[in-house]
Amino acid sequence: MRFSELTGVLRGPQDDWFDPVLSEDTPLYVDPFLVFEDEDPLFADARDTVVDFFSSCRDLVHADAGRRGRAWEKAVRMLTFPEPKEFALGLAMGSPFGSGTDAHFGAQMAAALDVISLALERQVDYVEAFALFVPGLGVDRISDIFCNILKERFIQYTQRVCAAHGISGETVRVRHASWSRTNGRWSDARLDLPVSPVTGGAVLLTPERFLQDIPQRITAEGFYRWAEANVNHVLREELNFDLAADLNGSMRAERGRRLAERRPDVAFTFVDEVAEQVDPRPYDVGDDPDLLVRWYEAGRAAGEAAARCQAPVSQPSEEGFHAWLGTLVDRFQHAVEDSDLWRALWNDELTRPRKEKIVQAIAGQLWVVQCEQADVDISREANVGRGPVDFKFAAGWKRRALIEVKLLSSRKLQQGAEAQLPQYLQSEQIRSAYYVCVGFADAHFAEERLARVRDTCAAYQAQSGRTVTARFIDARPKESASNL
């Protein structure tokens, strides 16, 4: 369900707000660079607000002179950010209930502020800069941090939209609704806002012009590569790095973080250089070239078409749960190979396949329709102890199974069958799964490639006693039925 469906409001030409899906995150982010350039009085001083936030946290860190006392603990609490589920944005495209950045990240950010402020006389205005000091601080968490710091502005923006359309709200508690430099703490609030039927919490809107499918512009690995080209004398003389060493990505990232800690001045030279090169442009929500917005409608339409044309699925028995799950894969395969769903898995020009996350999202929406009929719970991107599995299905404790969806072109195709899916099954003590592989080119269906996947799944099944079935979906362009 989108926000417009919940409220019965249709967006007009004068509306600039993004219409989010409330049940799953949309893989777009609020781009700080776009917000910083905005002229709306509500957001015009956004950069100053970010600077003020981090300077207040820095002052708390310095108040304890690095002794990790009460002021330090207060700084860590300020730098702990819950998932802003009110926006329904982010990478996972699963449930809007995410993890945010916990106290572990908060402590590392506080330590980074300490290092930065002792070495430099400058303010931190780019949240992305923390990615050079804190491992695991990816684009999703950076966007979460930014939205938390400016949440009060987005609350006012949402209330402005609601007032313009006569949308009534309810009094609902909002975490981290505002923060105070004077008190050095976050404040929750009970506010009149639209309420999501999925989370039971508030819905917050954002202007479309702030949204982007952001690549991570500032990374520790990218910083190290830049340093190799620009300050290799620092790497050799101060850190004694062997520049001839053959390093993988994680090794470069570790070296990048070590360099940032020793030389924050060099790190911020890199940050400023990246910032100068950024040409921020919002994602074209209207044309939606990468189907980052309309994946919901594409998958839902295919699921409803399957429900109309095929017999309704009933809730499966314990013994038949794996076979029942196979019927869901059958319906996705039929929609792709024998209907027109394959078109949604390609760009509009049919020159480039969609990203794996979009293929997964479309399949998921098709399966949601079937699961609603059968009263089976489907969880998207469910965390099962060693990371998120694509889909988890459950009708009670004994009837549970997984589906992992991979592109046949993926570099991690074999790893998914050998390690990833078996680990998910073991973590959750689930007995069955499907490994659904989608291909877009003739080379993807080379028998050798398919056989490796089949043999890997069969070997694991024989060794573990769990049922793992490999399935292959042909998403190559199809000739129109009228031309056959």
C-alpha positions as CSV (number, residue, x, y, z in Angstrom):
1,M,0.0,0.0,0.0
2,R,1.3,3.4,-0.9
3,F,0.7,6.6,1.2
4,S,-1.7,7.9,-1.5
5,E,-3.8,4.7,-1.2
6,L,-3.9,5.0,2.6
7,T,-5.1,8.6,2.5
8,G,-7.1,8.6,-0.7
9,V,-5.2,11.6,-2.0
10,L,-4.0,11.8,-5.6
11,R,-0.8,13.8,-6.2
12,G,-1.3,16.8,-8.4
13,P,1.1,18.9,-10.5
14,Q,1.8,21.1,-7.6
15,D,2.8,18.3,-5.3
16,D,6.5,17.6,-4.8
17,W,6.2,14.8,-2.1
18,F,7.3,11.2,-2.8
19,D,4.6,8.6,-2.4
20,P,6.2,5.8,-0.4
21,V,5.2,2.1,-0.2
22,L,4.4,1.6,3.5
23,S,4.9,-2.1,3.7
24,E,8.5,-2.2,2.3
25,D,11.4,0.2,2.0
26,T,12.0,1.8,-1.4
27,P,15.7,1.7,-2.4
28,L,16.1,5.4,-2.6
29,Y,17.9,7.7,-0.1
30,V,17.7,11.3,1.1
31,D,20.9,12.7,-0.5
32,P,22.5,15.3,1.8
33,F,24.0,17.1,-1.1
34,L,20.6,17.7,-2.6
35,V,19.2,18.9,0.7
36,F,22.1,21.3,1.2
37,E,21.4,23.0,-2.1
38,D,17.6,23.4,-1.5
39,E,16.1,26.9,-1.3
40,D,12.9,26.0,0.6
41,P,13.1,28.0,3.9
42,L,12.3,24.8,5.7
43,F,15.6,23.2,4.6
44,A,17.7,26.2,3.6
45,D,19.9,26.0,6.7
46,A,20.2,22.2,6.7
47,R,24.0,22.3,6.5
48,D,24.2,24.6,9.5
49,T,22.0,22.2,11.4
50,V,24.2,19.2,10.6
51,V,27.4,21.2,11.6
52,D,25.7,22.3,14.8
53,F,24.7,18.7,15.7
54,F,28.2,17.3,15.3
55,S,29.9,20.3,17.0
56,S,27.6,19.7,20.0
57,C,28.6,16.1,20.1
58,R,32.3,17.1,19.8
59,D,31.9,19.4,22.8
60,L,30.5,16.6,24.9
61,V,33.4,14.4,23.9
62,H,35.9,17.1,24.9
63,A,34.2,17.8,28.2
64,D,35.5,14.4,29.5
65,A,39.0,14.9,27.9
66,G,38.8,11.4,26.5
67,R,38.2,9.8,29.9
68,R,34.9,8.1,28.7
69,G,32.8,9.7,31.5
70,R,29.3,10.9,31.7
71,A,29.6,13.5,29.0
72,W,31.2,10.9,26.7
73,E,28.3,8.6,27.4
74,K,25.9,11.4,26.5
75,A,27.7,12.0,23.3
76,V,27.4,8.3,22.4
77,R,23.6,8.5,23.1
78,M,23.4,11.5,20.8
79,L,25.3,9.6,18.1
80,T,23.0,6.5,18.4
81,F,20.4,6.7,15.6
82,P,17.3,4.4,15.4
83,E,16.1,3.3,12.0
84,P,13.9,6.2,10.8
85,K,11.1,3.8,9.7
86,E,8.8,6.7,9.2
87,F,10.3,7.3,5.8
88,A,10.2,3.7,4.4
89,L,13.4,4.3,2.4
90,G,16.5,2.3,2.2
91,L,18.6,-0.5,0.7
92,A,17.1,-3.6,2.2
93,M,13.6,-3.3,0.5
94,G,12.3,-5.5,3.3
95,S,10.4,-4.6,6.4
96,P,10.6,-0.9,7.3
97,F,11.8,-2.1,10.8
98,G,15.6,-1.8,10.4
99,S,18.5,-1.7,12.8
100,G,19.7,1.9,12.5
101,T,23.1,2.7,14.1
102,D,23.4,1.4,17.7
103,A,25.6,2.4,20.6
104,H,28.5,0.5,19.1
105,F,28.5,2.8,16.1
106,G,27.9,5.7,18.4
107,A,31.0,5.0,20.3
108,Q,33.1,4.7,17.2
109,M,31.7,8.0,15.8
110,A,32.4,9.7,19.1
111,A,36.0,8.4,18.9
112,A,36.3,9.7,15.4
113,L,35.0,13.2,16.4
114,D,37.7,13.2,19.1
115,V,40.5,12.4,16.6
116,I,39.2,14.8,14.0
117,S,38.8,17.8,16.4
118,L,42.1,17.3,18.0
119,A,43.9,17.4,14.6
120,L,41.8,19.9,12.7
121,E,40.2,23.2,13.3
122,R,37.1,22.5,11.2
123,Q,33.5,21.4,11.6
124,V,32.1,18.2,10.3
125,D,29.4,18.9,7.8
126,Y,29.4,15.7,5.7
127,V,27.9,12.7,7.5
128,E,29.7,10.6,4.8
129,A,33.1,11.5,6.3
130,F,32.5,9.1,9.2
131,A,32.7,6.2,6.7
132,L,36.4,6.8,6.7
133,F,36.7,6.0,10.4
134,V,33.8,3.6,11.2
135,P,33.6,0.2,9.5
136,G,30.2,-0.8,8.4
137,L,28.9,2.7,8.1
138,G,27.4,2.3,4.6
139,V,25.1,4.5,2.5
140,D,21.9,3.1,4.2
141,R,23.1,4.1,7.7
142,I,24.5,7.4,6.6
143,S,21.0,8.3,5.2
144,D,19.4,7.1,8.4
145,I,21.8,9.4,10.4
146,F,21.0,12.4,8.2
147,C,17.2,11.8,8.4
148,N,17.4,11.6,12.2
149,I,19.3,14.9,12.5
150,L,16.8,16.7,10.3
151,K,13.7,14.8,11.3
152,E,12.1,17.8,12.8
153,R,12.2,19.5,9.4
154,F,10.6,16.5,7.7
155,I,7.9,16.4,10.4
156,Q,7.0,20.0,9.5
157,Y,7.1,19.2,5.8
158,T,4.7,16.3,6.3
159,Q,2.3,18.4,8.4
160,R,2.4,21.0,5.6
161,V,1.4,18.4,3.0
162,C,-1.3,17.1,5.2
163,A,-2.7,20.6,5.8
164,A,-2.7,21.3,2.1
165,H,-4.7,18.1,1.3
166,G,-6.9,17.9,4.4
167,I,-5.3,14.7,5.5
168,S,-6.2,13.9,9.1
169,G,-3.7,12.3,11.4
170,E,-3.5,10.8,14.8
171,T,-1.5,11.6,17.9
172,V,1.5,9.2,17.6
173,R,4.9,8.9,19.4
174,V,7.9,9.8,17.2
175,R,11.3,8.8,18.3
176,H,14.1,11.3,18.0
177,A,11.6,14.0,16.9
178,S,14.2,16.7,17.8
179,W,17.5,17.2,19.6
180,S,18.8,19.9,21.8
181,R,22.3,21.3,21.9
182,T,21.6,22.9,25.3
183,N,20.6,19.6,27.0
184,G,22.7,17.4,24.7
185,R,20.0,14.9,24.2
186,W,17.3,13.6,21.8
187,S,13.6,14.2,22.6
188,D,10.7,12.0,21.6
189,A,7.4,13.7,21.0
190,R,3.7,12.9,20.5
191,L,2.6,14.6,17.3
192,D,-0.4,14.7,15.0
193,L,0.8,12.8,11.9
194,P,-0.6,10.2,9.5
195,V,-0.1,6.7,10.8
196,S,1.2,3.6,8.9
197,P,-1.0,0.5,9.2
198,V,2.2,-1.6,8.9
199,T,4.4,-0.1,11.6
200,G,1.7,1.6,13.7
201,G,4.0,4.6,13.8
202,A,4.1,7.9,11.9
203,V,4.6,8.3,8.2
204,L,7.0,11.1,7.2
205,L,7.2,12.4,3.7
206,T,10.1,13.8,1.8
207,P,10.3,15.9,-1.4
208,E,11.1,13.9,-4.5
209,R,13.9,16.3,-5.3
210,F,15.9,15.0,-2.3
211,L,15.9,11.4,-3.4
212,Q,18.7,9.6,-5.1
213,D,19.9,6.1,-5.7
214,I,23.2,7.1,-4.1
215,P,26.4,5.2,-4.7
216,Q,28.6,5.5,-1.7
217,R,30.8,8.4,-2.7
218,I,33.2,8.3,0.3
219,T,34.6,5.0,1.4
220,A,37.7,3.9,3.2
221,E,38.7,1.7,0.3
222,G,38.2,4.6,-2.1
223,F,40.2,6.9,0.2
224,Y,43.1,4.4,0.2
225,R,43.1,4.2,-3.6
226,W,43.1,8.0,-3.7
227,A,46.0,8.2,-1.2
228,E,48.1,5.7,-3.3
229,A,47.8,8.2,-6.2
230,N,48.1,11.4,-4.2
231,V,50.0,11.0,-1.0
232,N,52.0,7.8,-1.4
233,H,54.9,9.3,0.6
234,V,52.6,9.5,3.7
235,L,51.7,5.8,3.3
236,R,55.4,4.8,3.0
237,E,57.0,7.0,5.5
238,E,54.4,7.4,8.3
239,L,52.6,4.1,8.1
240,N,55.3,1.9,6.6
241,F,52.8,0.5,4.0
242,D,54.2,-1.7,1.2
243,L,52.7,0.0,-1.8
244,A,53.5,-3.1,-4.0
245,A,51.4,-5.4,-1.8
246,D,48.5,-7.1,-3.6
247,L,45.5,-6.0,-1.6
248,N,41.8,-6.9,-1.8
249,G,39.0,-4.5,-1.0
250,S,38.7,-5.2,2.7
251,M,42.5,-4.8,3.1
252,R,42.4,-1.4,1.4
253,A,39.5,-0.3,3.5
254,E,41.4,-1.2,6.7
255,R,44.4,0.7,5.6
256,G,42.2,3.6,4.6
257,R,40.8,3.7,8.2
258,R,44.2,3.6,9.7
259,L,45.4,6.5,7.5
260,A,42.3,8.5,8.5
261,E,42.9,8.0,12.2
262,R,46.6,9.0,11.9
263,R,46.1,11.8,9.4
264,P,42.5,13.3,9.6
265,D,43.8,16.3,7.6
266,V,44.5,14.0,4.6
267,A,41.2,12.3,5.1
268,F,39.3,15.6,4.9
269,T,41.3,16.7,1.8
270,F,39.9,13.6,0.2
271,V,36.4,14.4,1.5
272,D,36.5,18.0,0.2
273,E,37.8,16.8,-3.2
274,V,34.9,14.3,-3.5
275,A,32.4,17.0,-2.4
276,E,33.7,19.4,-5.1
277,Q,33.2,16.8,-7.8
278,V,29.7,15.8,-6.8
279,D,27.0,17.0,-9.3
280,P,23.9,16.1,-7.3
281,R,20.8,15.4,-9.4
282,P,17.7,13.7,-8.0
283,Y,16.5,10.4,-9.2
284,D,13.9,10.8,-11.9
285,V,10.9,9.4,-10.0
286,G,8.5,10.1,-12.8
287,D,10.4,8.2,-15.5
288,D,11.8,5.7,-13.0
289,P,14.5,4.4,-15.4
290,D,15.7,1.7,-12.9
291,L,12.3,0.7,-11.6
292,L,13.3,1.8,-8.1
293,V,9.8,3.1,-7.5
294,R,7.2,1.1,-9.5
295,W,8.6,-2.4,-8.7
296,Y,5.7,-2.6,-6.2
297,E,3.0,-2.2,-8.9
298,A,4.8,-4.5,-11.4
299,G,5.0,-7.4,-8.9
300,R,1.6,-6.8,-7.5
301,A,-0.1,-6.7,-10.9
302,A,1.6,-10.0,-11.8
303,G,0.5,-11.6,-8.6
304,E,-3.1,-10.5,-9.0
305,A,-3.1,-11.7,-12.6
306,A,-1.9,-15.1,-11.5
307,A,-4.5,-15.2,-8.8
308,R,-7.3,-14.5,-11.4
309,C,-6.1,-17.0,-14.0
310,Q,-5.0,-19.9,-11.7
311,A,-6.6,-21.9,-9.0
312,P,-6.3,-20.2,-5.6
313,V,-3.6,-21.6,-3.3
314,S,-4.7,-23.1,0.0
315,Q,-2.6,-23.3,3.1
316,P,-0.2,-26.3,2.8
317,S,0.2,-29.2,5.1
318,E,3.5,-29.7,7.0
319,E,4.5,-32.5,4.6
320,G,3.6,-30.5,1.5
321,F,5.1,-27.2,2.5
322,H,8.2,-27.5,0.3
323,A,6.1,-28.5,-2.7
324,W,3.6,-25.7,-2.0
325,L,6.5,-23.2,-2.1
326,G,7.4,-24.7,-5.4
327,T,4.1,-23.6,-6.8
328,L,5.0,-20.0,-5.9
329,V,8.2,-20.4,-7.9
330,D,6.2,-21.9,-10.7
331,R,3.9,-18.9,-10.8
332,F,6.8,-16.5,-10.9
333,Q,8.4,-18.6,-13.7
334,H,5.2,-18.7,-15.7
335,A,4.7,-14.9,-15.3
336,V,8.3,-14.3,-16.6
337,E,8.5,-17.0,-19.3
338,D,5.0,-17.3,-20.6
339,S,3.6,-13.8,-19.9
340,D,4.9,-10.3,-20.0
341,L,6.6,-10.0,-16.6
342,W,10.0,-10.4,-18.3
343,R,9.6,-6.9,-19.6
344,A,9.6,-5.5,-16.1
345,L,12.9,-7.2,-15.5
346,W,14.5,-5.1,-18.2
347,N,14.9,-1.4,-18.7
348,D,12.4,0.3,-21.0
349,E,14.8,0.0,-24.0
350,L,15.3,-3.7,-23.4
351,T,19.0,-3.1,-23.4
352,R,19.9,-3.7,-19.8
353,P,18.5,-6.1,-17.1
354,R,17.3,-4.7,-13.8
355,K,19.5,-5.0,-10.7
356,E,19.1,-8.1,-8.5
357,K,17.3,-6.2,-5.8
358,I,14.6,-5.1,-8.2
359,V,14.1,-8.7,-9.6
360,Q,13.8,-9.9,-6.0
361,A,11.3,-7.1,-5.1
362,I,9.0,-7.9,-8.1
363,A,9.1,-11.6,-7.3
364,G,8.3,-10.9,-3.7
365,Q,5.2,-8.8,-4.5
366,L,3.9,-11.6,-6.7
367,W,4.4,-14.1,-3.9
368,V,2.8,-11.7,-1.3
369,V,-0.5,-12.0,-3.2
370,Q,-0.3,-15.9,-3.1
371,C,0.6,-15.9,0.6
372,E,-2.3,-13.6,1.4
373,Q,-4.7,-16.2,-0.1
374,A,-3.1,-19.0,1.8
375,D,-2.6,-17.2,5.1
376,V,1.1,-17.8,5.0
377,D,3.5,-15.2,6.4
378,I,6.2,-13.9,4.0
379,S,9.1,-11.9,5.4
380,R,11.3,-9.9,3.0
381,E,15.0,-9.6,3.9
382,A,14.5,-11.4,7.2
383,N,17.6,-11.5,9.4
384,V,18.4,-15.1,10.2
385,G,21.5,-14.6,12.3
386,R,24.2,-14.4,9.6
387,G,22.6,-11.6,7.5
388,P,19.3,-11.2,5.6
389,V,17.8,-14.0,3.5
390,D,15.7,-12.9,0.6
391,F,12.4,-14.5,1.6
392,K,11.3,-16.5,4.6
393,F,7.9,-18.2,4.6
394,A,6.1,-19.5,7.7
395,A,2.7,-20.9,8.6
396,G,3.5,-21.9,12.2
397,W,6.8,-23.2,13.5
398,K,6.9,-26.5,11.6
399,R,5.9,-25.1,8.2
400,R,8.8,-22.9,7.3
401,A,11.0,-22.5,4.3
402,L,13.3,-20.0,2.5
403,I,13.7,-18.7,-1.0
404,E,16.9,-17.1,-2.1
405,V,16.9,-15.3,-5.5
406,K,20.1,-14.7,-7.4
407,L,21.0,-13.6,-10.9
408,L,22.8,-16.2,-13.0
409,S,25.3,-13.4,-13.9
410,S,26.1,-12.8,-10.2
411,R,29.7,-13.3,-9.1
412,K,28.3,-14.7,-5.9
413,L,26.1,-17.3,-7.6
414,Q,28.2,-20.3,-6.5
415,Q,28.8,-18.8,-3.1
416,G,25.1,-18.5,-2.5
417,A,24.6,-22.2,-3.1
418,E,27.7,-23.4,-1.3
419,A,27.7,-21.2,1.8
420,Q,25.0,-18.5,2.0
421,L,21.8,-20.5,1.8
422,P,23.1,-23.4,3.9
423,Q,24.1,-21.0,6.6
424,Y,20.6,-19.4,6.6
425,L,19.0,-22.9,6.9
426,Q,21.3,-23.8,9.8
427,S,20.8,-20.5,11.6
428,E,17.0,-20.9,11.6
429,Q,16.9,-24.7,11.8
430,I,14.7,-24.7,8.7
431,R,14.5,-27.9,6.6
432,S,13.8,-26.7,3.1
433,A,14.6,-23.9,0.6
434,Y,14.6,-23.0,-3.1
435,Y,17.5,-21.4,-4.8
436,V,15.9,-19.4,-7.6
437,C,18.3,-18.2,-10.3
438,V,17.3,-15.7,-13.0
439,G,19.1,-15.4,-16.3
440,F,19.0,-12.7,-19.0
441,A,21.4,-14.0,-21.7
442,D,22.3,-17.2,-23.6
443,A,25.6,-17.5,-21.7
444,H,23.8,-17.5,-18.4
445,F,22.2,-20.8,-19.4
446,A,25.3,-22.7,-20.3
447,E,24.8,-26.2,-19.1
448,E,28.1,-26.2,-17.2
449,R,26.9,-23.2,-15.1
450,L,23.5,-24.7,-14.3
451,A,25.0,-28.1,-13.5
452,R,27.4,-26.5,-10.9
453,V,24.4,-25.0,-9.1
454,R,22.4,-28.2,-9.3
455,D,25.3,-30.3,-8.1
456,T,26.1,-28.0,-5.2
457,C,22.5,-28.0,-4.0
458,A,22.2,-31.8,-4.4
459,A,25.5,-32.3,-2.5
460,Y,24.4,-30.1,0.4
461,Q,21.0,-31.9,0.5
462,A,22.7,-35.3,0.6
463,Q,25.1,-34.2,3.4
464,S,22.6,-32.2,5.5
465,G,19.3,-34.0,5.0
466,R,17.7,-30.7,4.2
467,T,15.7,-30.2,1.0
468,V,17.3,-27.6,-1.3
469,T,15.9,-27.2,-4.9
470,A,17.6,-25.2,-7.6
471,R,15.3,-23.5,-10.1
472,F,16.2,-21.5,-13.2
473,I,14.0,-18.7,-14.6
474,D,14.5,-17.6,-18.2
475,A,14.1,-13.8,-18.4
476,R,15.6,-13.4,-21.9
477,P,13.5,-11.2,-24.2
478,K,10.5,-13.0,-25.7
479,E,8.9,-12.6,-29.1
480,S,5.5,-11.1,-28.9
481,A,2.7,-13.8,-29.0
482,S,1.2,-12.0,-32.0
483,N,4.3,-12.7,-34.0
484,L,4.5,-16.4,-33.1
